[in-house]
Every structure is written in C-alpha cells, then in structure tokens.
Amino acid sequence: MAGEGIGGRVRRKEDARHLAGRGQFVSDIRIAGMRDVAFLRSPVAHARIAERRKPTGNEADVFFLSDLVGVHPIVTKSSIPGYKISEWPILAGDRVRYVGELIAMCVADSRAQAEDLADQVTVDFAELPAVVSCAAGCAPDAPLLHDHWGDNLFLKTSFDSRIDAVTKNAPVKVELELSCARQTMHPMEGKGVLAW
C-alpha cells in the first residue's frame, strides 16, 4: 500500500542531523554551575532496607528519602469503586518492591562522578519473597507488597457481558486461559527542559 495512511511510508525528517553528529539532546546542554545526578537502584525485587550508608566525605551530595523533607509521594486516586490508593515515594523508604526502584540520588559535577558516587553508597537488604507474576500475586499465601491492603489486588472490576444466552446455545465452546506480564507504555525518548 503506497501513499498516506496505514501502511504508507512516512519520510523521516530528523535523520540527517543525527547522522552528521549535529543532533542535540538535553544531556548535551551544559550551563555554568550545572550538576549531574545518578541514582542508586535496587538490585533485588522485594526487601526491607535494613541500613543504608552515604560515602564518607560526600554526605551532602547523597540523598535518601529521609533527606527530602517536604517532598510528598505521588498518590494515585480514582473514583472507581474498590480502587485501593497507593503512595509512590520519589525514593524508596524502608522497603523496595521491584528491581530498579530508586533508593538514593547522587549529585556531582559530572555524570561519571555522580555514577561513581552512587557506586559508593551501601545498602543492607533483608530480602523478602518476591511476587513474580499476577497469578502468583493473587494466591492466598502471596507475599504482600502493601501490607495495609491485605492482598495484592489493587482493583477488581466486572461488567455485564450479556452473552450468557449466546454461549449457552453455541455449537462450539472454547475455554482459554491467558497470562501476560504487566505492561505499561513509556516514550523511548521523552521531551526535556533545562531551566535555570
């Protein structure tokens, strides 16, 4: 199918500047006094944080959740009946719930220095059983990710499909159980702003 619309080829406009090395990204922009940040992320899926230590001499450049006074967690709310509210702090508090969760924020004069600083932060974990699938998370004996919920189900909805009469008399009936990993959509290259 040629031309416009679904299946049509779209001529790319941005390649020439990137292929010639003239592309510019937010990380390419430098202004006087600018510093870089790197994060220490959890290497484990589920654990209590027993202890965390900042590298000696760089305490003022490393931030844990307790250092971010006045920074409130992201709270998801919904008017859907049965929706369980959860809080998502900007950095992990006393517990991590997934591999890659942010634990510490390290600030330095360059990205490389910030990453080196993150490597020097030490964290002691008391590992907990992990939930590795939606089905396992719904089991009665599943480890809880949010203790105050009482289970791992943040929302249960139902709808009236009105197909009972059709399925009752259907000449062929097929039952199928499907399982898929959790999915979210994120841009591969988001927009960015540098302000001062």
PyMOL commands that set and color helices and strands:
alter all, ss='L'
color gray80, all
select helices_A, chain A and resi 15-19+26-28+59-61+65-67+111-120+134-137+147-149+164-168
alter helices_A, ss='H'
color red, helices_A
select strands_A, chain A and resi 36-41+47-53+62-63+74-76+86-88+95-96+102-108+122-127
alter strands_A, ss='S'
color yellow, strands_A
deselect
rebuild
show_as cartoon
